[in-house]
Amino acid sequence: MTLRTKLLVLLTALVVLGGVATASLLHAVDRAAEKDRPQAGGPAVTTGRVSLASGATRRIVFRNMAWGPHRDELVTVPAAAPTGPRTASGVRCLRFHTAGGTGICLQAQHGAVDDTYRAVVLDAGLRERAHYPLPGIPTRARVSPSGRLVAWTVFVGGDSYAGANFSTRTAVLDTRTGRLTKSLEEFRVLKDGREHRATDTNFWGVTYARDDRHFYATMATGGRTYLVRGDLAERTVTTLHANVECPSLSPDETRVVYKKRVAGAPADAPWRLYALDLATMRETPLAETRSVDDQAVWLDGRTVAYALPGDFGADLYTVPADGSGAATRLLGAGLAPALLG
C-alpha cells in the first residue's frame, strides 16, 4: 500500500468517525430536547402562583415529572382533583419537602464539566432564605411540622440504597438559629444500650417530631439497618428496631411507615412498605406489594403516599397505613409530594 493510499484510508476513517460522533451528539441533543416538549396525553401545566402557606383548600405540592417546559418544577394541584391541571412555580428541585410555611429544595447546578448540588431553604412564597452546598447527589429531604427544622441526605458514594457499596451524609439545620449539623455522624450513638463507634455508620431518611427536638432516621452499620430516635438537644441517636429504612412519622406520632427488606425479593427491588407501632414495636405490612424505594409521606392519619417508577420517571400512589385496602394511583408524572391545608 502506497503512502498516498494509506493517507486516503486514514482520511476516510476520520471522516466516518467524525460523522458517527456528530450523529450521536445530535441524537443526544434531540433526546434531551424531547423532554422539553409536552407529550400527548400528559397533564396540562401552566405557570402561576404557588404558595407553601396553609390555606382553607387542601393542596398537593410536588415535583412535576411530565415532559415539557415545566419538567422538574414544583407544581400544585387541588387535593380533591390530583389528576387535574397543574400550576407551575418556576422553581426546580430534585428533592423537595415542605411544612409550616418552610420548603427545602435540593437542586442541581449544571457546570461545563461537572454538576454541583445545593440545598435551598424556601419561604412560603418560594423565595430563597438561605442555601448550602451539598457534598453529593440529593436523595432525601424533610421539614419539621413547625417549619423550623430541615434535613437532607445525599449520596457521597454510590447512588442507590439497593446495593451495599454506598455512603450517605445527612445534615440537620435549625432555620431559626442557623445552626447546621453537617452530618449526623457527629452525634453520639447508643446501640442496644451501649455506645457504638464504627467507621461504616451511615444515616439517612430523617423524619421530625412536633417538639422540634426529636427525630427518627435510619442508621446503617455492620451490614444492618436500624430505626433510631434522635435528640437534637443531647446530640444523641438511640437504636429502636432493626431492618427499617426511610421512616415517616405519623401525625399522632404513634407509628412510622418505612421500607423493609424482605427475604426472597430481588436484589435490586428488595423492599416492602411496613408500619411500626412505636409503643409495641409490632410491624404491619401494607397492601402495596411492589418494591418501594422512597420515603413515604402521610397525607392524613390513615393514608401514606409514595413514588414508584413511571413512564416519565415516577408516579405517585397511596395506600392505607393500617395494612387494609389496596394501593391506588394518585397521579402520574410526580415525585416528592407534600400536602398543604
Number of C-alpha atoms within 10 A of each C-alpha: 5 7 8 9 10 11 11 12 12 12 12 12 12 12 12 12 12 12 12 12 12 12 12 12 12 12 12 12 11 12 11 11 13 13 17 15 14 17 13 7 6 14 19 13 20 14 12 13 13 19 18 25 17 15 10 7 10 13 21 19 28 26 27 31 23 27 21 19 16 26 24 24 20 29 30 29 20 18 18 11 12 15 15 15 16 21 22 26 20 18 16 20 24 20 25 28 27 30 23 18 20 26 28 28 26 28 22 18 9 10 8 5 6 7 11 15 19 19 22 21 22 19 20 18 15 23 13 14 12 13 14 12 12 22 16 20 23 26 22 23 29 28 26 25 20 16 22 17 25 26 25 28 26 23 21 15 13 14 17 14 17 15 11 9 10 14 20 23 23 23 21 21 18 17 16 9 9 10 11 15 17 16 16 23 20 11 15 17 23 17 15 11 10 10 11 13 13 10 8 10 20 19 26 27 24 30 27 26 19 15 10 17 15 19 20 25 25 24 27 21 15 9 8 11 21 20 25 26 23 25 17 17 9 11 15 18 25 22 21 17 16 15 16 26 28 24 29 26 25 23 16 10 14 12 22 24 28 29 25 23 20 14 9 7 12 12 11 12 15 20 23 20 29 22 25 22 14 15 8 9 12 10 15 16 19 22 19 20 12 13 19 20 24 22 26 25 25 24 18 14 14 12 15 20 25 24 26 19 15 13 10 17 16 21 21 21 19 22 23 20 26 17 16 13 12 12 17 13 15 18 18 24 24 28 26 26 26 22 23 23 12
